[in-house]
């Protein structure tokens, strides 16, 4: 193939296959850059007009831990080289850090859980004596709901850490997150955004599961667990996904503001409706596994919409690397 117009950066080919199929149908010249075994030259010129990052923080759950840092380094090199990158290093850095997501939402005035990030249990206890229980114990770098548990007190946290030697993976950080009781029969709401606009919203009823991955290969429409996310589960009922055309305009606007401030081009954001009536946002996803059966209820193929957006972006001129980004990388000890 001659130089492609588009490069899709990814680690999970099954998640990306519907996008690849749509790109092929539309005749878009693209290449896939698989992060599992990859290398790049830091002085290489961008080979494509457009790069689309679809990497996921959950790569480490599939034995692909090194895909994430390589992706972040590659995105930075591309941007400094003047490439046009969708879901670039700023967006990916946000997805890798739940504390950064919370910090951004606090700054924007979007309601989100209070969290304490820690790398040592004793430090947690000393710094979070007034933290309200019950709470959720989570990895700072999330991914497919892995190793999330509800804890009733600090003893539960200590037991969870002692019981699982891998609990500190992948980055050595955990967070204790405020827990909000909500109606589990209504589930949570996930909104998908594309180019700053709402693509669709859906309700997700998990029956107590934390793996809410919308990809059909992970949570099939027919039920059961395809285990592509490699997150073991013992729950009997499958996750359920329902179109939610009645999503409140205020929720959509809050999600749009988070995406704009975080530099995300494509992705999803989740919130729950607490028993006290508040709308609590808690998870931002730059890698968006779209749900065709949900989008079909709105009358379209979601991957065709993504290709529409990518084609429109291919018509935009490639930017010169931003002066502020160059300055940030050139500062001593930055």
ChimeraX attribute file (.defattr): number of C-alpha atoms within 10 A of each C-alpha:
attribute: neighborCount
match mode: 1-to-1
recipient: residues
	/A:1	6
	/A:2	7
	/A:3	12
	/A:4	15
	/A:5	16
	/A:6	23
	/A:7	21
	/A:8	21
	/A:9	20
	/A:10	23
	/A:11	26
	/A:12	20
	/A:13	12
	/A:14	14
	/A:15	22
	/A:16	21
	/A:17	11
	/A:18	17
	/A:19	20
	/A:20	20
	/A:21	13
	/A:22	19
	/A:23	21
	/A:24	12
	/A:25	11
	/A:26	13
	/A:27	9
	/A:28	17
	/A:29	15
	/A:30	20
	/A:31	17
	/A:32	17
	/A:33	19
	/A:34	17
	/A:35	21
	/A:36	18
	/A:37	11
	/A:38	12
	/A:39	12
	/A:40	11
	/A:41	8
	/A:42	13
	/A:43	10
	/A:44	10
	/A:45	12
	/A:46	16
	/A:47	15
	/A:48	18
	/A:49	19
	/A:50	24
	/A:51	28
	/A:52	21
	/A:53	25
	/A:54	24
	/A:55	24
	/A:56	23
	/A:57	25
	/A:58	25
	/A:59	23
	/A:60	15
	/A:61	16
	/A:62	13
	/A:63	11
	/A:64	16
	/A:65	17
	/A:66	15
	/A:67	22
	/A:68	23
	/A:69	12
	/A:70	17
	/A:71	27
	/A:72	19
	/A:73	13
	/A:74	21
	/A:75	25
	/A:76	19
	/A:77	20
	/A:78	24
	/A:79	21
	/A:80	19
	/A:81	18
	/A:82	15
	/A:83	23
	/A:84	26
	/A:85	23
	/A:86	24
	/A:87	24
	/A:88	24
	/A:89	22
	/A:90	16
	/A:91	24
	/A:92	26
	/A:93	18
	/A:94	22
	/A:95	26
	/A:96	23
	/A:97	19
	/A:98	24
	/A:99	20
	/A:100	15
	/A:101	22
	/A:102	22
	/A:103	17
	/A:104	17
	/A:105	22
	/A:106	14
	/A:107	12
	/A:108	13
	/A:109	11
	/A:110	19
	/A:111	17
	/A:112	23
	/A:113	16
	/A:114	18
	/A:115	23
	/A:116	16
	/A:117	19
	/A:118	18
	/A:119	14
	/A:120	12
	/A:121	14
	/A:122	12
	/A:123	11
	/A:124	19
	/A:125	14
	/A:126	9
	/A:127	13
	/A:128	15
	/A:129	9
	/A:130	8
	/A:131	18
	/A:132	14
	/A:133	15
	/A:134	17
	/A:135	23
	/A:136	18
	/A:137	23
	/A:138	24
	/A:139	24
	/A:140	25
	/A:141	23
	/A:142	22
	/A:143	24
	/A:144	20
	/A:145	17
	/A:146	20
	/A:147	20
	/A:148	18
	/A:149	16
	/A:150	17
	/A:151	20
	/A:152	13
	/A:153	13
	/A:154	20
	/A:155	10
	/A:156	14
	/A:157	21
	/A:158	13
	/A:159	11
	/A:160	17
	/A:161	17
	/A:162	11
	/A:163	10
	/A:164	10
	/A:165	9
	/A:166	11
	/A:167	19
	/A:168	17
	/A:169	17
	/A:170	20
	/A:171	13
	/A:172	14
	/A:173	17
	/A:174	27
	/A:175	22
	/A:176	28
	/A:177	25
	/A:178	17
	/A:179	18
	/A:180	17
	/A:181	11
	/A:182	16
	/A:183	12
	/A:184	14
	/A:185	10
	/A:186	14
	/A:187	22
	/A:188	22
	/A:189	23
	/A:190	26
	/A:191	22
	/A:192	26
	/A:193	23
	/A:194	20
	/A:195	18
	/A:196	18
	/A:197	15
	/A:198	17
	/A:199	20
	/A:200	23
	/A:201	25
	/A:202	23
	/A:203	22
	/A:204	23
	/A:205	21
	/A:206	20
	/A:207	16
	/A:208	12
	/A:209	16
	/A:210	17
	/A:211	21
	/A:212	19
	/A:213	20
	/A:214	23
	/A:215	19
	/A:216	20
	/A:217	16
	/A:218	24
	/A:219	23
	/A:220	17
	/A:221	18
	/A:222	9
	/A:223	14
	/A:224	14
	/A:225	23
	/A:226	13
	/A:227	13
	/A:228	16
	/A:229	23
	/A:230	17
	/A:231	19
	/A:232	11
	/A:233	12
	/A:234	7
	/A:235	13
	/A:236	11
	/A:237	14
	/A:238	19
	/A:239	25
	/A:240	19
	/A:241	22
	/A:242	17
	/A:243	20
	/A:244	18
	/A:245	12
	/A:246	8
	/A:247	16
	/A:248	10
	/A:249	9
	/A:250	10
	/A:251	18
	/A:252	18
	/A:253	13
	/A:254	17
	/A:255	26
	/A:256	22
	/A:257	16
	/A:258	21
	/A:259	25
	/A:260	13
	/A:261	14
	/A:262	22
	/A:263	19
	/A:264	28
	/A:265	21
	/A:266	26
	/A:267	25
	/A:268	24
	/A:269	23
	/A:270	21
	/A:271	21
	/A:272	23
	/A:273	19
	/A:274	15
	/A:275	11
	/A:276	9
	/A:277	9
	/A:278	13
	/A:279	17
	/A:280	18
	/A:281	24
	/A:282	19
	/A:283	17
	/A:284	27
	/A:285	24
	/A:286	30
	/A:287	21
	/A:288	22
	/A:289	23
	/A:290	25
	/A:291	24
	/A:292	18
	/A:293	17
	/A:294	21
	/A:295	19
	/A:296	12
	/A:297	14
	/A:298	16
	/A:299	9
	/A:300	14
	/A:301	17
	/A:302	25
	/A:303	21
	/A:304	17
	/A:305	14
	/A:306	19
	/A:307	18
	/A:308	14
	/A:309	15
	/A:310	19
	/A:311	17
	/A:312	10
	/A:313	17
	/A:314	17
	/A:315	10
	/A:316	11
	/A:317	11
	/A:318	15
	/A:319	12
	/A:320	12
	/A:321	15
	/A:322	11
	/A:323	9
	/A:324	9
	/A:325	12
	/A:326	13
	/A:327	10
	/A:328	10
	/A:329	12
	/A:330	10
	/A:331	8
	/A:332	6
	/A:333	5
	/A:334	7
